[in-house]
Amino acid sequence: MWNRVAEHFKGYPERLSVAKVIVENGLSVRDGRIYCNDIEIPPIRIARIAGVDRRTVAETVKTIEKNPELRPVFEGIRSAGLSLKEVARYLNLGVVEITPVDARMPGILAKAASLIADKQISIRQAIVDDPELSPEPKLTLITEKKIPGELIPEFLKIRGVAKVSVY
């Protein structure tokens, strides 16, 4: 998907930057405005994050809404909700972050979840970055308690796993 979005903004790097902020933050474009689910986000806020002026944000929104391929995608984007990753340590939760060799390789999530389940640890949250939207997609699993260190080599044995971080 990201390649198609980038193609529509070819020659307009600032507008592409705005589109990237919108997608990365799970924002949608509807009726000439930008929303986080049902909360309207002021264009100046998007402009600051994207490093552009608010007119560029407005032009990006117009481009999206005029394009029959982009419009339904950007209208339908919704925020996936909260992530416990940044607060896990304060809640005594475990985090394992897996970087794949190829994010399209099937079975990484299933095998990682099985390893955790075999240790009688419950997964509270699983966050999987879309390989078409994220330059370095990861699988992040938040668990009810810390991940035992002996699982790290087991995660690394999963076909397609390049790197594992546990914290």
C-alpha positions, -999 to 999 in steps of 0.1 A, spaced: 0 0 0 27 25 9 43 22 -25 10 33 -41 6 62 -17 42 73 -24 36 70 -62 6 95 -59 28 120 -41 58 116 -64 74 150 -69 58 163 -37 80 152 -8 63 175 18 29 161 10 43 126 12 57 135 46 21 146 57 6 113 43 33 94 63 24 111 95 -13 104 89 -7 67 82 18 61 110 -5 76 136 -36 57 124 -54 90 114 -81 92 88 -91 119 63 -128 126 60 -147 157 48 -116 178 44 -104 171 79 -80 148 98 -93 126 126 -80 102 152 -111 79 152 -138 106 160 -115 133 174 -106 160 149 -69 169 147 -60 205 138 -39 208 106 -13 228 124 -5 199 147 1 176 117 22 203 100 45 206 130 50 168 132 56 166 94 78 197 94 57 215 69 32 244 69 -6 240 74 -12 248 37 8 217 27 -15 197 51 -46 212 34 -32 204 -1 -24 168 10 -59 163 23 -74 177 -10 -52 154 -30 -63 124 -9 -100 132 -12 -98 138 -50 -81 105 -57 -104 75 -61 -77 51 -51 -64 70 -20 -97 83 -6 -113 50 6 -80 39 22 -75 72 41 -112 74 50 -111 39 65 -79 41 86 -86 39 123 -63 40 153 -56 5 166 -58 16 202 -34 19 230 -1 2 233 12 -11 266 47 -12 253 59 21 268 43 15 302 50 -23 305 78 -18 330 56 3 353 29 -24 352 54 -53 357 46 -67 323 71 -83 299 79 -72 264 95 -91 236 102 -74 203 110 -95 173 125 -81 141 120 -105 112 143 -111 82 111 -109 61 79 -97 77 59 -115 51 72 -149 63 43 -168 79 44 -185 113 66 -160 133 37 -148 155 23 -183 160 56 -198 170 66 -170 193 31 -172 210 35 -209 214 69 -205 231 54 -180 255 23 -202 262 46 -232 268 60 -212 298 24 -207 311 27 -169 304 -3 -151 291 0 -126 262 -18 -94 270 -12 -76 237 3 -84 203 13 -56 180 24 -64 144 37 -36 122 24 -38 86 54 -45 63 40 -22 37 37 7 60 66 4 83 102 6 71 114 -18 99 84 -39 109 84 -56 142 63 -80 162 58 -68 198 43 -91 224 33 -77 258 30 -105 284 15 -107 319 50 -111 334 87 -108 324 99 -131 297 125 -156 310 160 -152 295 162 -188 284 135 -180 258 157 -156 238 177 -184 220 144 -201 213 129 -170 197 160 -167 176 155 -203 163 122 -194 148 125 -194 110 127 -158 97 136 -141 130 166 -117 127 167 -101 161 150 -103 195 149 -78 223 134 -86 257 126 -60 284 
